[in-house]
Amino acid sequence: MLNTTIQTPSLQLPPLSLYIHIPWCVQKCPYCDFNSHGQKQHVLPEAEYVSHLLADLSTDALLIGDRAIHSIFIGGGTPSLFSAQAIDKLLAGVRQRVNVRPDAEITLEANPGTVESQRFADYVQAGINRISIGVQSFQADKLLDLGRIHDDEQARKAAKIARSVGLNSFNIDLMHGLPKQHLVDALFDIQQAIEQQPPHLSWYQLTIEPNTQFHSKPPKLPQDELLWDIQEQGHALLEAAGYEQYEISAYSKKGQQCQHNLNYWRFGDYLGIGCGAHGKITHADNNQILRTVKVKHPKGYMDLTKAYTVSSHAVEPSDLPFEFFMNRLRLVEACPKADYTRYTGLAITPDVQDNLDKAIQKGLLSETPSHWQVTPLGRRYLNTLLEVLV
């Protein structure tokens, strides 16, 4: 266990975001371990769920006072199953309850199979200024293996609509390391994604998670050597197309990084409302960082006899070093050493410095008087780096 000491005057408030979870999707994908539920009823309880989200936020607003919300992310599930009218009512209610900055980035996740031109335009009218499109692959056999409900033409159409409706930005989610995927398949997907001209591209490696269909019936995935070839050559294609890697799984054109996710990785604060949503709130007055979790199942969440929050606890000081580095070291940018003390309230103790020195000696981390920087080797072996820092 790390030897850490709270430094009372030093804990400061980081930027604050809001995450809103909409749990329904058309069908559960076999790789998905998110809190999502296949749509069983023909008509979703939009109005009822929005009213609960806003009641949830009213309670959480007491935790933040007049702090400004810098970004909002509506995730799921498939939030684009909700009508623009429901999203409009939701965002209007959010603004009534908390202080949302006029320039806040407001993202909605969308499935290409639920996209149409007027719907996207209406989302923009409701206040959405960024959309994240869950494409995953542009190949029919891979989409089938992943249990996706759209095809490659719907994915291209969704990107075309996103370019035309007045958004500030949009993202394409893409996966690699898929069942039976060869190098040429993975590079084809990257090339197709680049052709859609997204300002931002998230490129994730498929991992098998507990409590998923893939975990109970594991598909055959590419070997590590092939995965590394995919990552190296895919990275080269993205860089050649003008995309900069700023996080382990995220690339963007200049100035188009996802501000919401940047706040997560920089150890910022966030309220989390909706089924199973997590939150992190700093209280500088008593030097505590609070983590919250909401009721997971929609039926329980919308039960008026119960509270929305099922767990609320202060993070132990001994856990803060790992939590900070686990988030912060996902970013390519150098980490200011001052942020560690500023956002954890902790000094750099000898134990922490000793672990940092070990990571530096292994070539996983570099150091200047003011910053730490993950090396290319550290990005490749991030889990090893974090194990060194425990």
C-alpha positions in Angstrom: 0.0 0.0 0.0 1.3 3.4 -0.9 2.3 5.8 1.9 0.3 8.9 1.2 -0.4 12.0 3.2 -3.3 14.5 2.6 -2.1 18.1 2.2 -5.1 20.0 3.4 -4.7 23.3 1.5 -3.9 21.8 -1.9 -7.0 20.0 -3.1 -8.5 22.1 -5.9 -11.7 21.8 -8.0 -11.1 20.4 -11.5 -13.4 21.1 -14.5 -16.9 19.5 -14.2 -18.8 17.4 -16.8 -22.2 15.7 -16.8 -22.8 12.1 -18.0 -26.4 11.0 -18.8 -27.1 7.3 -19.4 -30.0 6.1 -21.6 -29.9 2.3 -21.2 -32.0 0.9 -24.0 -30.8 -0.4 -27.4 -32.4 -2.4 -30.2 -30.5 -5.5 -29.1 -27.6 -6.4 -26.8 -24.3 -6.8 -28.7 -22.3 -10.0 -27.7 -19.2 -8.0 -26.8 -21.0 -5.3 -24.8 -20.5 -5.1 -21.0 -22.1 -1.6 -20.7 -25.3 -1.2 -18.7 -27.6 -1.7 -21.7 -30.9 -3.5 -22.2 -32.5 -4.7 -25.4 -35.6 -2.9 -26.3 -38.6 -5.1 -25.4 -41.4 -2.7 -25.7 -42.3 -1.0 -28.9 -42.5 2.4 -27.4 -39.8 3.4 -24.9 -40.9 5.3 -21.7 -39.2 8.5 -22.9 -41.2 11.0 -20.9 -41.1 9.0 -17.7 -37.4 8.3 -17.9 -36.6 12.0 -18.7 -38.5 13.1 -15.6 -36.5 10.6 -13.5 -33.2 11.8 -15.0 -34.1 15.4 -14.1 -35.2 14.4 -10.6 -31.8 12.6 -10.3 -30.0 15.7 -11.4 -31.9 17.9 -9.0 -30.5 15.8 -6.1 -27.0 15.7 -7.5 -27.0 19.4 -8.1 -26.7 19.9 -4.4 -23.2 18.4 -4.6 -21.8 21.0 -6.9 -23.4 24.4 -6.0 -22.9 26.9 -8.9 -20.0 25.1 -10.5 -20.2 25.3 -14.4 -20.7 22.2 -16.5 -18.1 22.2 -19.3 -19.4 19.2 -21.3 -22.4 16.8 -21.4 -22.3 13.3 -22.8 -25.5 11.3 -23.5 -24.4 7.7 -23.7 -26.0 4.3 -23.6 -27.3 2.0 -24.8 -28.5 3.8 -27.9 -29.6 7.3 -27.0 -30.6 8.0 -30.6 -33.6 5.7 -29.9 -35.1 8.7 -28.0 -36.8 11.3 -30.0 -35.4 14.8 -30.5 -38.4 16.1 -28.5 -37.3 14.0 -25.5 -33.7 15.1 -25.8 -34.9 18.8 -26.1 -36.9 18.4 -22.9 -34.0 16.7 -21.2 -31.4 19.4 -22.1 -33.8 22.2 -21.2 -34.4 20.6 -17.8 -30.6 20.2 -17.3 -30.1 23.9 -17.9 -32.8 24.8 -15.4 -31.0 22.8 -12.7 -27.3 23.3 -13.3 -25.0 26.0 -14.7 -24.2 24.8 -18.3 -21.5 26.9 -20.1 -22.8 28.5 -23.3 -19.9 26.8 -25.2 -20.3 23.4 -23.6 -19.6 20.4 -25.8 -22.9 18.3 -25.8 -22.5 14.8 -27.3 -25.2 12.2 -28.2 -24.3 8.6 -29.1 -26.1 7.3 -32.1 -26.4 3.9 -33.9 -26.2 4.1 -37.7 -29.3 1.9 -37.8 -31.4 4.6 -36.0 -30.3 7.6 -38.1 -32.2 9.8 -40.5 -31.6 13.3 -41.8 -34.4 15.1 -40.0 -33.8 13.3 -36.7 -30.1 14.5 -36.7 -31.2 18.0 -37.6 -33.7 18.0 -34.8 -31.1 16.8 -32.3 -29.0 19.8 -33.3 -32.0 22.1 -32.8 -32.4 20.6 -29.4 -28.8 21.6 -28.4 -26.7 18.6 -29.5 -23.5 19.9 -31.1 -21.5 16.6 -31.3 -22.6 13.1 -32.3 -20.7 9.9 -31.8 -21.7 7.2 -34.4 -21.1 3.6 -33.3 -19.9 2.1 -36.7 -17.4 -0.5 -35.4 -16.8 -1.9 -38.9 -17.6 -1.3 -42.5 -17.7 -5.0 -43.4 -20.8 -7.1 -43.4 -19.3 -10.3 -42.0 -17.7 -8.4 -39.1 -20.9 -6.5 -38.3 -22.7 -9.8 -38.2 -20.1 -11.3 -35.8 -20.5 -8.2 -33.6 -24.3 -8.4 -33.5 -24.7 -4.9 -35.0 -28.0 -4.0 -36.6 -26.7 -1.7 -39.3 -24.8 -2.3 -42.6 -21.9 -0.5 -44.2 -24.1 1.8 -46.3 -26.1 2.9 -43.3 -22.8 3.7 -41.6 -21.7 5.9 -44.5 -25.1 7.6 -44.7 -24.9 8.4 -41.0 -21.5 10.0 -41.4 -22.8 12.0 -44.5 -25.7 13.3 -42.5 -23.5 14.2 -39.6 -21.3 16.3 -41.9 -24.4 18.2 -43.2 -26.5 19.2 -40.2 -24.4 21.9 -38.5 -22.7 20.0 -35.8 -19.5 21.3 -34.3 -17.9 17.9 -34.6 -18.7 14.2 -34.9 -17.0 10.9 -34.0 -16.9 7.5 -35.6 -16.4 4.6 -33.2 -14.4 1.8 -34.9 -13.1 -1.5 -33.4 -10.2 -3.8 -34.3 -8.9 -7.2 -33.2 -12.3 -8.6 -34.4 -13.1 -12.3 -34.8 -11.4 -13.7 -37.9 -10.0 -10.3 -38.7 -6.9 -10.1 -40.9 -4.6 -7.1 -41.3 -6.1 -6.2 -44.7 -9.6 -6.2 -43.1 -8.6 -3.8 -40.2 -6.8 -1.4 -42.6 -9.8 -1.4 -44.9 -12.0 -0.3 -42.0 -9.6 2.5 -41.2 -9.5 3.6 -44.8 -13.3 3.6 -45.0 -13.6 5.6 -41.8 -11.1 8.2 -43.0 -13.1 8.6 -46.2 -16.1 9.7 -44.1 -14.0 12.7 -42.9 -14.9 12.6 -39.2 -13.1 15.2 -37.1 -12.7 12.6 -34.4 -12.2 8.8 -34.6 -12.2 6.4 -31.7 -10.3 3.2 -32.5 -10.8 0.5 -29.9 -9.3 -3.0 -29.6 -12.0 -5.6 -28.9 -11.6 -7.2 -25.5 -13.5 -10.1 -24.0 -15.3 -8.8 -20.9 -17.1 -10.8 -18.1 -20.9 -11.1 -18.3 -21.0 -10.9 -22.1 -22.0 -13.5 -24.7 -18.4 -13.4 -26.0 -17.2 -14.4 -22.6 -19.4 -17.4 -22.4 -18.7 -18.4 -26.0 -15.4 -16.8 -26.9 -14.7 -16.2 -30.6 -11.3 -16.7 -32.1 -9.4 -13.4 -32.0 -6.2 -12.3 -33.7 -2.9 -13.2 -32.1 -0.8 -10.5 -30.3 1.7 -10.2 -33.2 -1.1 -9.5 -35.7 -2.7 -7.1 -33.3 0.5 -5.2 -33.1 0.8 -5.0 -36.9 -2.8 -3.7 -37.1 -2.1 -1.1 -34.5 1.2 0.1 -36.1 -0.1 0.2 -39.7 -3.5 1.6 -38.7 -1.8 4.3 -36.7 0.4 5.2 -39.7 -2.7 5.5 -41.9 -4.4 7.8 -39.4 -1.4 10.0 -39.0 -1.0 10.3 -42.8 -4.6 11.4 -43.0 -4.0 14.2 -40.5 -5.3 12.6 -37.4 -3.3 13.0 -34.1 -3.4 10.4 -31.4 -4.2 12.1 -28.1 -5.4 9.1 -26.1 -4.7 5.4 -26.2 -7.8 4.8 -28.3 -8.7 8.2 -29.7 -7.5 10.3 -32.7 -8.7 13.7 -33.9 -8.0 16.4 -36.4 -6.3 19.4 -34.8 -8.4 21.0 -32.1 -11.2 18.4 -32.3 -10.4 16.3 -29.3 -13.4 15.1 -27.3 -13.5 17.6 -24.4 -15.7 15.3 -22.3 -13.3 12.4 -22.5 -10.3 14.7 -22.0 -11.9 15.7 -18.7 -12.2 12.1 -17.6 -8.6 11.3 -18.4 -7.3 14.5 -16.7 -9.0 13.4 -13.5 -11.8 15.9 -13.8 -15.1 15.7 -12.0 -18.4 14.5 -13.5 -21.9 14.0 -12.3 -23.5 10.8 -13.5 -27.2 10.5 -13.8 -29.3 7.6 -15.2 -29.3 3.8 -14.8 -25.9 2.6 -13.4 -24.2 6.0 -14.0 -21.0 6.7 -12.1 -20.0 10.1 -10.8 -16.8 11.7 -9.3 -17.1 14.9 -7.3 -14.3 16.8 -5.5 -15.1 18.6 -2.2 -12.2 21.0 -1.6 -13.8 22.2 1.7 -13.3 18.8 3.4 -10.5 17.4 1.2 -12.6 14.5 -0.2 -13.3 13.0 -3.6 -16.7 11.4 -3.7 -17.7 8.6 -6.0 -21.4 7.8 -6.7 -23.2 5.0 -8.4 -26.9 5.0 -9.5 -29.5 2.2 -9.6 -28.6 -0.1 -12.5 -31.8 -1.5 -13.8 -34.4 0.8 -15.5 -37.3 -0.7 -13.4 -35.5 -0.1 -10.2 -34.3 3.3 -11.3 -37.8 4.5 -12.0 -39.2 3.1 -8.8 -40.4 6.2 -6.9 -40.1 4.4 -3.5 -36.3 4.2 -3.9 -33.4 6.6 -4.1 -31.5 6.9 -7.4 -28.1 6.6 -5.7 -27.1 3.1 -4.5 -23.5 3.9 -3.5 -21.7 7.0 -2.4 -18.3 6.9 -0.8 -15.2 9.0 -0.3 -12.1 7.7 -2.1 -9.4 6.5 0.3 -6.2 8.6 0.1 -4.3 5.3 -0.4 -6.3 4.6 -3.6 -5.9 8.1 -5.1 -2.4 7.7 -6.6 -3.4 4.7 -8.7 -6.7 6.3 -9.7 -5.0 9.4 -10.8 -2.3 7.7 -12.9 -4.7 5.1 -14.3 -6.7 7.9 -15.9 -4.0 10.5 -16.6 -1.5 8.2 -18.3 -3.9 7.2 -21.0 -3.2 10.6 -22.6 -0.4 11.2 -25.0 0.1 14.7 -23.7 2.6 15.3 -20.9 1.1 15.3 -17.4 1.9 18.4 -15.3 3.3 17.2 -11.9 1.3 20.0 -10.3 -2.0 18.3 -11.4 -1.2 15.4 -9.1 -1.2 17.5 -6.0 -3.9 19.9 -7.3 -6.5 17.2 -8.0 -5.7 14.6 -5.4 -4.6 16.7 -2.4 -1.6 14.5 -2.0 2.1 15.2 -1.9 4.5 13.1 -4.0 5.7 10.8 -1.2 8.9 8.7 -1.4 6.8 5.6 -2.2 5.1 7.2 -5.1 8.4 8.7 -6.4 10.1 5.3 -6.1 7.4 3.7 -8.3 7.7 6.5 -10.8 11.5 6.0 -10.9 11.0 2.3 -11.6 8.7 3.2 -14.5 11.3 5.6 -15.8 14.1 3.0 -15.5 12.0 0.5 -17.5 11.5 3.1 -20.3 7.7 3.3 -19.8 7.8 6.9 -18.5 10.0 10.0 -19.0 10.3 12.9 -16.6 11.2 16.6 -16.7 11.3 19.0 -13.7 7.6 19.9 -14.4 6.0 17.0 -16.2 5.7 13.2 -16.6 5.3 11.8 -20.2 4.3 8.3 -21.2 6.8 6.9 -23.7 5.7 5.0 -26.9 6.8 1.8 -25.0 4.6 2.8 -22.1 1.6 3.4 -24.4 2.1 -0.1 -25.9 2.4 -1.7 -22.4 0.1 0.6 -20.4 -1.1 -2.2 -18.1 2.5 -3.0 -17.2 3.2 0.7 -16.5 0.2 0.9 -14.2 1.3 -2.3 -12.4 4.6 -0.7 -11.7 2.9 2.3 -10.2 0.7 0.3 -7.8 
